[in-house]
Amino acid sequence: MDSSALDGGRRSRRGFQYQDAVTLLDCLDMHAGAYDSVGFEDLDDIVCTARDGTTYRQVKTKEDATRHTIASVCRPELKDRVETSILGRLFSGKPCTGESRFCLVVNETPQADLDSFRTERGTTRGPVPQKHRDDIAKRLQDLPVAPGRSLAFFIDRFEVLVEARTIEQVEDAILRRLDGPVAAVLGQPGLWRELEDVLIRLSILLAREASQKISRHWDAATFKASLLQAIAASTGRRSDGSTEPLQRLRSKLQPAGLTAEEAEGHLDLLLRYRRRYRSAVGGERRLLDDLNDHVFALCSEVSARRRAGHIEPGTAAYAATVHAVTREPFLPSPSLPVHDRLAALDDVTARCQNRYTDGT
């Protein structure tokens, strides 16, 4: 993934679709062994397949302070055509077995009648009062169902999953779930910024897959490979303990005139800097945060001058950036050695848009 995609992902995080966030949670469940594959924009919004059956998920969000009821999810969108209701669509047009599940995912706790079908992620739904089952059956009595199946078959296997209210809250849950896989690669907890980078990379990849004209799915091996690749790109470490080459950093340093050997030296400097940052606490952490922010600002200033035509791209832009970072006096602390400043510059270069040319 190139740097422009990562920057675009960061800028559009608030637009990261709720359905995509829920899909990513399902993929993390698959990574933990719950499913064999997760499909998106297939026979339903999300299709989770396991050896013992398939779960079809339809995702419906509300932002108007109202709550779903049995009546609202059974109400046809087209007059007298119950198959156009939320549950009508969920129960229709899918191959199913006795182990299939039909799940409505909502972002608000529904009213008590619909809430009686509620389940928790990774658990089996409990018994439901007969009056609520009968209510759905009455409202959907004209629903065409698959041959050999009754409406009761679908109601028996219907469940409601209430996820967090906002996309940001779902993302927080994803970040907590990512902490384990990232720590397994690093041998220690990842930085919050690294976890965010992994989330952004996965969400961009998922959104691209979901936007394809042909429905797509990830099996467990595909998602694991994508997850490990995102972790390696964000942290500089592979799952086997080796060093990720950080091709983005290397490719960005090429137009700056650095040799392959010099680029390797910058990679080593960067990885040691990130390990130091992970272990820093208190005053040292605040100092490094200030350092990162200050170097980022200096880089942005040089980039602006380059784009305005005041600095030539390539080696001249790199020289101006290094000069800005290493010159004296230096804030936030004059005592920061040059190698810390250069390491912070490598960190900014690896994570952000290209600072030396727009052509790579």
Secondary structure as UniProt FT lines:
FT   HELIX           3..11
FT   HELIX           13..15
FT   HELIX           18..31
FT   TURN            32..33
FT   STRAND          37..40
FT   STRAND          46..50
FT   TURN            51..52
FT   STRAND          53..60
FT   HELIX           70..74
FT   TURN            79..80
FT   HELIX           82..84
FT   HELIX           86..91
FT   TURN            98..99
FT   STRAND          101..106
FT   HELIX           112..115
FT   TURN            116..117
FT   STRAND          118..119
FT   TURN            121..122
FT   HELIX           130..139
FT   TURN            140..142
FT   TURN            147..148
FT   HELIX           151..156
FT   STRAND          158..162
FT   HELIX           167..186
FT   HELIX           192..210
FT   STRAND          216..219
FT   HELIX           220..235
FT   TURN            239..240
FT   HELIX           247..253
FT   TURN            254..257
FT   HELIX           260..279
FT   HELIX           282..307
FT   TURN            308..309
FT   TURN            313..314
FT   HELIX           315..326
FT   TURN            334..335
FT   HELIX           338..351
FT   TURN            358..359
//
